[in-house]
Amino acid sequence: MSDKDASAIVVGGGPAGLTAAITLAAGGIATVLAGKRPSPGDNRTTALLAGSVTALATLGVWQFCADRAAAFSVMRIVDDTGRLWRAPEVKFEAQEIGLDVFGYNIENRNLVAALEGRARALAKLRLIEDEVLNVEPGESAAVVALKNGKTVSAPLVVGADGRRSLCRDAAGITMEEHSYPQVALTVCFTHSRPHHNTSTEFHTPSGPFTLVPLPGRRSSLVWVLDPIDADALAAFDDDALSIEIERASHSILGKIEVEPGRGYFPLNRASASRYAANRIALIGEAAHIIPPIGAQGLNLGLRDAASIGELAIAAQRGGRDIGGINVLAAYDKMRRADISSRVLAVDLLNRTLLTDFLPVQGARGLGLYLLDRIGPLRRALMREGVAPTASQPRLMRGETL
């Protein structure tokens, strides 16, 4: 495929960008994916909810990584704040809403490998592993400049280039951002007791401590901490960190041994003022950033990718401009309610854990109590968490585009 043949360019080689590129190419749009590959040292995992798994299966990706993912069919929330107003333990079971599982947890490197394998098999998709230096929108096309000196142009650019997005700046879109006094520690580990496909989220005064199953007797951890405590843990060797994680998890998984590789990430939230403008549509962290709570981050990004793919494919088949103002306005409208509600919900939950204000603590405890006691409310929340009614792209329903 020559550069002149591109109808869409995806900037960014992470999971959201790869998914967008695969969606566009599978729908018949000549697509270029440009950007550096994610760091091979990324030890993070992603809890893919049922809709995301359905989309990946529909795109022919899931078959390449299903055996490296672990199902989670039960989710527990345990109040470990030690405060006066403490909530009851709440358990969510997938079978209660007619599902076998809520989703699957997979290491990012395995997910990316499966996506790249599928991407290379598509005739309409060309991969350019090079740094993008500049994006310049124009009247009929946007031009992407690469570090190797070449340029690529197309009527539509999908910005999947992360929180410091060149695409977002090129589109003239601003980002409202808020930083939290928290740091997330991520690590994978082995344990002596089976996890029984159960994800457990301890709510602590510094934030969630979340254990999610991996294949075998392995799990991943996202531990949200005060920066001072995070700095102290960073100095621990593997044996000392294993003991500390076992203590914080109340030994529910038995003896723990951490695996090589740790991640430390300052927490913040952000949302773009618009999600598309000037021939550029933003997806993933270029459009929104939320703390790692409730398995929402990448699942939001995959819904972004499915949505812009759906709209662009329909526009091309109808003979319309796939990067024109009508498509971009439709994308912005399609994603706004879903993104805004998820960012708000995660932000509120995180703030209730950090506050010492007793009425707020009481409200959080009451909310969890009601979820535990009122079945229809609990089931409605589970359905909305797994498959949001307001924004469910066709791919998430298993429909080919």
Rosetta blueprint (number, residue, H / E / L):
1 M L
2 S L
3 D H
4 K H
5 D H
6 A L
7 S L
8 A E
9 I E
10 V E
11 V E
12 G L
13 G L
14 G L
15 P H
16 A H
17 G H
18 L H
19 T H
20 A H
21 A H
22 I H
23 T H
24 L H
25 A H
26 A H
27 G L
28 G L
29 I L
30 A L
31 T E
32 V E
33 L E
34 A E
35 G L
36 K L
37 R L
38 P L
39 S L
40 P L
41 G L
42 D L
43 N L
44 R L
45 T E
46 T E
47 A E
48 L E
49 L E
50 A H
51 G H
52 S H
53 V H
54 T H
55 A H
56 L H
57 A H
58 T H
59 L L
60 G L
61 V L
62 W H
63 Q H
64 F H
65 C L
66 A H
67 D H
68 R H
69 A E
70 A E
71 A E
72 F E
73 S L
74 V E
75 M E
76 R E
77 I E
78 V E
79 D E
80 D L
81 T L
82 G L
83 R L
84 L L
85 W L
86 R L
87 A L
88 P L
89 E L
90 V E
91 K E
92 F E
93 E E
94 A H
95 Q H
96 E H
97 I H
98 G L
99 L L
100 D L
101 V L
102 F L
103 G E
104 Y E
105 N E
106 I E
107 E E
108 N H
109 R H
110 N H
111 L H
112 V H
113 A H
114 A H
115 L H
116 E H
117 G H
118 R H
119 A H
120 R H
121 A L
122 L L
123 A L
124 K L
125 L E
126 R E
127 L E
128 I E
129 E L
130 D L
131 E L
132 V E
133 L E
134 N E
135 V E
136 E E
137 P E
138 G L
139 E L
140 S L
141 A L
142 A E
143 V E
144 V E
145 A E
146 L E
147 K L
148 N L
149 G L
150 K L
151 T E
152 V E
153 S E
154 A E
155 P L
156 L E
157 V E
158 V E
159 G E
160 A L
161 D L
162 G L
163 R L
164 R L
165 S L
166 L H
167 C H
168 R H
169 D H
170 A H
171 A H
172 G L
173 I L
174 T L
175 M E
176 E E
177 E E
178 H E
179 S E
180 Y E
181 P E
182 Q E
183 V E
184 A E
185 L E
186 T E
187 V E
188 C E
189 F E
190 T E
191 H E
192 S L
193 R L
194 P L
195 H L
196 H L
197 N L
198 T E
199 S E
200 T E
201 E E
202 F E
203 H E
204 T E
205 P L
206 S L
207 G E
208 P E
209 F E
210 T E
211 L E
212 V E
213 P E
214 L E
215 P L
216 G L
217 R L
218 R E
219 S E
220 S E
221 L E
222 V E
223 W E
224 V E
225 L E
226 D L
227 P H
228 I H
229 D H
230 A H
231 D H
232 A H
233 L H
234 A H
235 A L
236 F L
237 D L
238 D H
239 D H
240 A H
241 L H
242 S H
243 I H
244 E H
245 I H
246 E H
247 R H
248 A H
249 S L
250 H L
251 S L
252 I L
253 L L
254 G L
255 K L
256 I E
257 E E
258 V E
259 E L
260 P L
261 G L
262 R L
263 G E
264 Y E
265 F E
266 P E
267 L E
268 N E
269 R E
270 A E
271 S E
272 A E
273 S L
274 R L
275 Y L
276 A E
277 A E
278 N L
279 R L
280 I E
281 A E
282 L E
283 I L
284 G H
285 E H
286 A H
287 A L
288 H E
289 I E
290 I L
291 P L
292 P L
293 I L
294 G L
295 A L
296 Q L
297 G H
298 L H
299 N H
300 L H
301 G H
302 L H
303 R H
304 D H
305 A H
306 A H
307 S H
308 I H
309 G H
310 E H
311 L H
312 A H
313 I H
314 A H
315 A H
316 Q H
317 R H
318 G L
319 G L
320 R L
321 D L
322 I L
323 G L
324 G L
325 I H
326 N H
327 V H
328 L H
329 A H
330 A H
331 Y H
332 D H
333 K H
334 M H
335 R H
336 R H
337 A H
338 D H
339 I H
340 S H
341 S H
342 R H
343 V H
344 L H
345 A H
346 V H
347 D H
348 L H
349 L H
350 N H
351 R H
352 T H
353 L H
354 L H
355 T L
356 D L
357 F L
358 L H
359 P H
360 V H
361 Q H
362 G H
363 A H
364 R H
365 G H
366 L H
367 G H
368 L H
369 Y H
370 L H
371 L H
372 D H
373 R H
374 I L
375 G H
376 P H
377 L H
378 R H
379 R H
380 A H
381 L H
382 M H
383 R H
384 E H
385 G H
386 V H
387 A L
388 P L
389 T L
390 A L
391 S L
392 Q L
393 P L
394 R H
395 L H
396 M H
397 R H
398 G L
399 E L
400 T L
401 L L
